[in-house]
Amino acid sequence: MKLLQAKLDKYQEPQKAKAAGIYPYFREISSEQDPEVIINGRKVLMFGSNCYSGLVNHPKIKEAAIEAIKKYGTGCAGSPFLNGTLDIHKELEAKLAEYVGKEDAMIYSTGFGVNLGVVSTLTGREDYILWDEQDHASIIEGRRLSFSQSLKYKHNDMESLENQLKKCDPSKVKLIVTDGVFSMEGDVANLPE
């Protein structure tokens, strides 16, 4: 326990940690989530945000969130499956389905959750999931939860993918799962091939 506390103390002092060659990820942000944020009193560029739409600070979004908190409180108090599905969730799903011209839609709280929920359920025990070796951890975890056979191919290598496809029973479902933009490398999936 003392060793753990000593390590935590080391991480809480960024200058000492940097001097020791340790680069902590727990940097405190003291501003709104924007393209520029305040860290240690300095304005810095934010390249690691998941706020792809830029809507977290939109006045109408903030206003709607405040109204939702007034009505529902600060959380759902349960998973969507048990008791965490609110009427506003179903309303959002219906509006999204209408917007994209589909019968229905399902919302998830995170992209990680989407890949866990979707990748793990689209194929059966005798089917195949083929995945890029550089896929995001959420895709890998979704694949692990599946009962399907799993085949990994070399990163963005269509010849490697083709070789893995040849191992599959032609009569079974084959799901190829890849990032669109690989978050760690920044390169784009080779979708045209």
C-alpha positions as CSV (number, residue, x, y, z in Angstrom):
1,M,0.0,0.0,0.0
2,K,2.9,2.4,0.8
3,L,4.5,1.6,-2.5
4,L,1.2,2.4,-4.3
5,Q,0.8,5.7,-2.4
6,A,4.4,6.6,-3.3
7,K,3.7,6.0,-7.0
8,L,0.5,8.1,-6.8
9,D,2.3,10.9,-5.1
10,K,4.9,10.8,-7.9
11,Y,2.1,11.2,-10.5
12,Q,0.5,14.1,-8.8
13,E,3.5,16.4,-9.3
14,P,3.9,16.7,-13.1
15,Q,7.3,18.5,-13.0
16,K,8.9,15.8,-10.8
17,A,7.2,13.1,-12.9
18,K,8.5,14.6,-16.1
19,A,12.0,14.8,-14.7
20,A,11.8,11.2,-13.6
21,G,10.9,10.2,-17.2
22,I,7.2,9.4,-16.3
23,Y,4.5,11.0,-18.4
24,P,1.2,10.9,-16.5
25,Y,-2.1,10.9,-18.4
26,F,-4.1,12.4,-15.6
27,R,-3.8,16.0,-16.5
28,E,-6.4,18.2,-15.0
29,I,-8.4,20.3,-17.4
30,S,-9.9,23.5,-15.9
31,S,-12.0,24.7,-18.8
32,E,-14.8,23.6,-21.1
33,Q,-14.0,20.8,-23.6
34,D,-13.1,22.8,-26.7
35,P,-10.3,22.6,-29.4
36,E,-8.3,24.7,-26.8
37,V,-8.4,23.8,-23.1
38,I,-6.7,25.1,-20.0
39,I,-4.2,22.8,-18.3
40,N,-2.0,24.0,-15.5
41,G,-3.2,27.6,-16.1
42,R,-2.1,27.5,-19.8
43,K,-4.2,27.4,-23.0
44,V,-3.2,24.3,-25.0
45,L,-4.5,22.6,-28.1
46,M,-6.7,19.5,-27.5
47,F,-6.0,16.7,-29.9
48,G,-7.3,13.8,-27.7
49,S,-11.0,14.7,-27.3
50,N,-13.9,12.4,-28.2
51,C,-16.0,15.5,-28.8
52,Y,-16.1,15.0,-32.6
53,S,-19.2,17.1,-33.2
54,G,-18.1,20.0,-31.1
55,L,-21.6,20.2,-29.5
56,V,-20.7,19.8,-25.8
57,N,-20.6,23.6,-25.4
58,H,-23.5,24.5,-27.8
59,P,-25.9,26.7,-25.9
60,K,-29.0,24.7,-26.9
61,I,-27.3,21.4,-25.8
62,K,-26.4,22.9,-22.4
63,E,-29.9,24.3,-22.0
64,A,-31.5,20.9,-22.8
65,A,-29.0,19.2,-20.4
66,I,-30.0,21.5,-17.6
67,E,-33.7,20.9,-18.2
68,A,-33.1,17.1,-18.3
69,I,-31.2,17.3,-15.0
70,K,-34.1,19.3,-13.4
71,K,-36.6,16.6,-14.5
72,Y,-34.6,13.3,-14.2
73,G,-31.7,14.1,-11.9
74,T,-28.0,13.5,-12.7
75,G,-28.2,9.8,-13.8
76,C,-30.3,6.9,-14.9
77,A,-29.6,4.8,-11.7
78,G,-29.4,1.6,-13.8
79,S,-28.5,0.0,-17.0
80,P,-30.8,0.5,-20.1
81,F,-31.7,-3.1,-19.9
82,L,-33.1,-3.0,-16.3
83,N,-34.3,0.4,-15.3
84,G,-32.1,3.0,-17.0
85,T,-34.1,3.7,-20.2
86,L,-35.9,7.0,-20.0
87,D,-38.6,8.3,-22.2
88,I,-36.1,10.9,-23.7
89,H,-33.9,8.0,-24.8
90,K,-36.7,6.4,-26.7
91,E,-37.6,9.8,-28.2
92,L,-34.0,10.3,-29.4
93,E,-33.9,6.9,-30.9
94,A,-37.1,7.5,-32.8
95,K,-35.9,10.8,-34.1
96,L,-32.5,9.3,-35.2
97,A,-34.3,6.4,-36.9
98,E,-36.5,8.9,-38.8
99,Y,-33.6,11.1,-39.7
100,V,-31.7,8.2,-41.3
101,G,-34.8,6.6,-42.8
102,K,-34.7,3.4,-40.7
103,E,-37.4,1.5,-38.7
104,D,-35.6,1.9,-35.4
105,A,-32.3,3.0,-33.8
106,M,-30.4,2.2,-30.6
107,I,-28.3,4.7,-28.7
108,Y,-25.2,3.8,-26.6
109,S,-23.5,6.1,-24.1
110,T,-20.0,5.6,-25.7
111,G,-18.4,4.4,-28.9
112,F,-16.7,1.7,-26.9
113,G,-20.1,0.4,-25.8
114,V,-21.3,0.4,-29.4
115,N,-18.5,-2.0,-30.4
116,L,-19.0,-4.2,-27.4
117,G,-22.8,-4.4,-28.1
118,V,-22.7,-4.7,-31.8
119,V,-19.6,-6.6,-32.8
120,S,-20.3,-9.3,-30.2
121,T,-23.8,-10.0,-31.5
122,L,-23.8,-9.8,-35.3
123,T,-22.4,-13.2,-35.9
124,G,-23.0,-16.7,-34.6
125,R,-20.9,-19.6,-33.3
126,E,-20.1,-20.9,-36.7
127,D,-19.4,-17.5,-38.3
128,Y,-16.3,-15.5,-38.6
129,I,-15.1,-12.1,-37.5
130,L,-12.1,-10.8,-39.4
131,W,-10.3,-7.9,-37.8
132,D,-7.4,-5.6,-38.5
133,E,-4.5,-6.1,-36.1
134,Q,-4.5,-2.4,-35.3
135,D,-8.3,-2.1,-34.5
136,H,-9.4,-0.1,-31.6
137,A,-9.6,-1.9,-28.2
138,S,-13.4,-1.6,-28.3
139,I,-13.5,-3.7,-31.5
140,I,-11.1,-6.2,-30.0
141,E,-13.2,-6.5,-26.8
142,G,-16.4,-6.8,-28.9
143,R,-14.8,-9.6,-30.9
144,R,-13.7,-11.4,-27.7
145,L,-17.3,-11.4,-26.4
146,S,-18.5,-13.0,-29.5
147,F,-18.7,-16.8,-29.9
148,S,-17.6,-16.5,-33.5
149,Q,-14.3,-17.7,-34.9
150,S,-11.8,-14.9,-35.0
151,L,-9.2,-14.2,-37.7
152,K,-6.8,-11.4,-37.6
153,Y,-5.2,-9.8,-40.7
154,K,-2.2,-7.5,-41.0
155,H,-2.8,-3.8,-40.7
156,N,-4.5,-2.4,-43.8
157,D,-3.2,-5.3,-45.8
158,M,-5.8,-6.5,-48.2
159,E,-3.7,-9.5,-49.3
160,S,-3.6,-10.7,-45.7
161,L,-7.3,-10.2,-45.4
162,E,-7.9,-12.1,-48.6
163,N,-5.8,-15.0,-47.2
164,Q,-7.8,-15.1,-44.0
165,L,-11.1,-15.0,-46.0
166,K,-9.9,-18.1,-47.9
167,K,-9.8,-20.0,-44.5
168,C,-13.5,-19.3,-44.0
169,D,-16.4,-21.7,-44.8
170,P,-18.1,-20.0,-47.8
171,S,-21.5,-20.8,-46.4
172,K,-21.0,-18.9,-43.1
173,V,-21.3,-15.2,-42.3
174,K,-18.0,-13.3,-42.5
175,L,-17.9,-9.9,-40.7
176,I,-14.9,-7.7,-41.4
177,V,-14.4,-5.2,-38.7
178,T,-12.0,-2.3,-39.0
179,D,-11.6,1.3,-37.8
180,G,-12.4,4.0,-40.3
181,V,-9.6,6.1,-39.0
182,F,-7.1,4.3,-36.8
183,S,-6.9,6.3,-33.6
184,M,-3.3,5.4,-32.7
185,E,-1.7,5.6,-36.1
186,G,-4.0,8.2,-37.7
187,D,-4.2,6.4,-41.0
188,V,-7.4,5.6,-42.9
189,A,-8.8,2.1,-43.5
190,N,-8.3,0.8,-47.1
191,L,-12.0,0.6,-47.8
192,P,-11.8,1.0,-51.6
193,E,-9.9,-2.3,-51.8
